[in-house]
Amino acid sequence: MGAERLLREIWGFDAFRSGQAEIVEAVAAGRDVLAIMPTGGGKSLCFQLPALLREGVTVVISPLIALMRDQVRGLREAGVAAGALTSGNTEAESEEVFAGLREGTLKLLYMAPERLASGATLPMLRRAGVTAIAVDEAHCVSQWGHDFRPDYLRIGELKRALGVPLAAFTATADAETRGEIVTRLFEGAQPQTFLRGFDRPNIHLAFAPKDGPRRQILDFAAARRRQSGIVYCATRAKTETVAAALNTAGQPAIAYHGGMEADARREAEARFQREDGLIVAATVAFGMGIDKPDIRWVAHADLPKSIEAYYQEIGRAGRDGAPAETLTLYGQDDIRLRRTQIDEGLAEDARKGADHARLNALLGLAEATACRRQVLLGYFGEDAAPCGNCDLCDAPPATFDATQPVRMALSAILRSGERFGAGHVIDILVGSVTDKIRQWGHDTLPTFGVGKALSKSEWQGVVRQMLGRDLIRPDPARHGGLAITEAAHPVLRGEVTVELRRETPSRAPRPEPREMVAEEDAPLLAALKGKRRALAEAQRVPAYVIFPDRTLVEIAERRPRTLDEMATISGVGAVKLERYGTAFLEVVTGGAPEPMHPARRRLAGRPEGALADRLEAAQAALIRGECGTLKYLACTRGMLAQVAKARPRDMAALERIVGEARAERFGAAFLAEIEAEA
């Protein structure tokens, strides 16, 4: 049976959507394929239909149980023999799948990548007669993507072991992510690639600064009453509070997050699939497995973590091609949260830098001055005309020539060594004489006070938009200190101008949430937490067993540079200094501290430690006597530590510790140091 006939008889479509036919042909012919198609573009059909054209079983690697169940349900309803092996299966469901494999009746087998870790999986697939592999949501293979799943890395091994073709599909992947997909899944061999565009012209795009976010979400939902929608939230707790607020306002809503029991999640998914007008307030755990075509709107109560994540999530709306709407709220607390999540991660600095750049790109979309769709598609390498279907096309924002303020900010960042965050840079620009400004002598910089014409809040807007233009980035190697990028150099040279949005005061300003530390110390605190997390995971203990938050806060604020200084931090006892002191100092200073003898380290942070150092210095001048020609003689560091602790006041007492010969040579100098300390 041909592809067109199957399309009609199984799926009920008279013709392929744009771009589908060529992909189906390539997959059915057994070629390796990478297909980038917009959400709602019919990706699943591009591997489901070829599975029916080929002999044997096609195994589909998919990231979510909900996604697998939904697709299997749809295929079975269409008369296709499909099954899924998931951790959510009942014993009877799994046995039905195994029976289909034994009898050779199953055409599509869905499984999560984590199942590939089992040694029994490969033999099972060989016995089943697998002839092709399909990978859904292939961006999950990429550490640079927004939903990294380490077990996806096993898929390349599976392809090699089975010797079968592989087809990978995703909706959003920038050039870097696409490159890693090729490397990981195809071992660098170039698959036939189909880039079908990213535009979803039926979706209206809109962003808004947070200004009473609960009210904003409730108003947005109320204007779309009886329409199915999703509200994405950054935390599990927020999904529940948003769902409760919607229900109180008369809008039927449920919460969904990864902390719910599996049965509760399944019931929520089923309700959303079957109930019209239901709203789900969810974390990003929801949506990838939902093929509901008539979701009319998606709102983000909090800023997503990247443009890829944003586009995946709004892509849940309007899969039927009918008009759909979106709203994304954002505020300083969101940006701070996303920066902290990056900085506290265990990734290398290069990865963190790339993630900061991705967040900058999303801020650039939020702070855009012209058509959002042009900015969005430009990120994915596509050119577009103004769309007429976004909030900025509807009502262009007020802008101003910000070239001079931007150059002032860039100069202040450079002159202060690219080591400080936005708050400190703004203090330099407006001429605020803070303790930190005085400490670093930045009140003497040529840029000190040059930006007094703008208020601090206006400068915050300028710096935020500079981040969005990727003129500056937080440098993970310097604990989030702002560093200029290559894109900033033409601005500094006066070769290009910069136009920014004019900040408009909100109608009801909200107080900023109280942070654990000042903004300047937040990146370092995040790095310290990242180190604590790594140590805790390695030892399989709770993080607070390493150090409690208050200890990390004090380290971030005081920035110790030696083990002596570290030992004075509250919560850093001798044992923890021994175990963790060096590791945390390396985070603060960016390098390993000078090695310290164990006997001296036991005195770290105590007056005896400083005295031991002075005794060692006095001894160094007398190792060969005052004349410099005597036999070499020295006290061990252990002896010096004992002297520092005992503080002998006469030669006899000193002699009992170091011996007669050493007392004779060093006694007068040691006693003088002890006397001077008193």
Secondary structure, DSSP 8 states (H G I E B T S, - for coil): --HHHHIIIII--SS--TTHHHHHHHHHTT--EEEE--TTS-TTHHHHHHHHHSSSEEEEE-S-HHHHHHHHHHHHHTT--EEEE-TT--HHHHHHHHHHHHHT---EEEE-GGGGGSTTHHHHHHHHTEEEEEESSGGGG-TTSSS--GGGGHHHHHHHHHT--EEEEES---HHHHHHHHHHHHTT---EEEE-----TTEEB-EEE-SSHHHHHHHHHHTTTTS-EEEE-SSHHHHHHHHHHHHHTT--EEEE-TTS-HHHHHHHHHHHHH-TT-EEEE-TTSSTT---TT--EEEESS--SSHHHHHHHHTTTTTTSS-EEEEEEE-HHHHHHHHHHHHTS-S-HHHHHHHHHHHHHHHHHHT-SS-HHHHHHHHTT------S-BHHHHS---EEE-HHHHHHHHHHHHHTTS---HHHHHHHHHT---HHHHHTTGGGSTTTTTTTTS-HHHHHHHHHHHHHTTSEEEEGGGTTEEEE-GGGHHHHTTSS--EEE-----SS-------SS-GGGHHHHHHHHHHHHHHHHHHTS-HHHH--HHHHHHHHHH---SHHHHHTSTT--HHHIIIIIHHHHHHHHSS------HHHHTTTTSHHHHHHHHHHHHHHTTTT-TTS-S------HHHHHHHHHH---SHHHHHHHH-HHHHHHHHHHHHHHHHHH-
